[in-house]
């Protein structure tokens, strides 16, 4: 099982939050797909059963963004689901080994989840 230190996770999640706060249209599709794939691999490497639904949703998101024509409503629904799962995962963050980075990670995961839900709602997925 691969365990990523909370300190590293907090920084990486904060970077994704920064990107999403600028808006979905500011992210080149190829960069978004690469980031989705990176996170999916990291999550799967942890072998944490509670995070596998997030990895599955990331795989679904990847599939919905490749090929001809992107279905905005489908992408929106996936983003909402992914946001909800991300917010729930924030409640299960393992304690940090150094300092108070657990608090930073929890805060960033909750913010990320909220951004994903709202982006999904803006795409017509459902109410966020």
Steps between C-alpha positions, in 0.01 A plus 500: 500500500634839399452769760552857395589733789223743591747782440537397135130437455409839649729680254374299202133547589559873553649521150189337351279737700694796360449371146127438548444839663604659170219310330464184294537685172849613602629142508614351168319168446824303459634640828174419678505141372863458608420633849196270523717201406772600749253521787334173402837319509595658835170403656515144367858466629380565856287183480252671733158349440327818616671699222431256214164666416693823438743319270205345315335841460827641367510218245144580401590868468797414278278291272243778475765751388653298216355420162257691287271747670499560870166462678506795742210363707677165545827674592306722740341201671838330537654817644220532754542138606877539514463815709273324748738205529797736544327689780419173677861385465611812687344354814726193473841664464765321704681710762809679373846407612621858508329819615140574422496408132204273568289812551633646175423181310149473644429865416635463146307177436176661615568804280585274206179304551297820510666631182434172319134498606448859392679448167282196440188700579609773260528237226143393565573184697254584778473740788829523688 
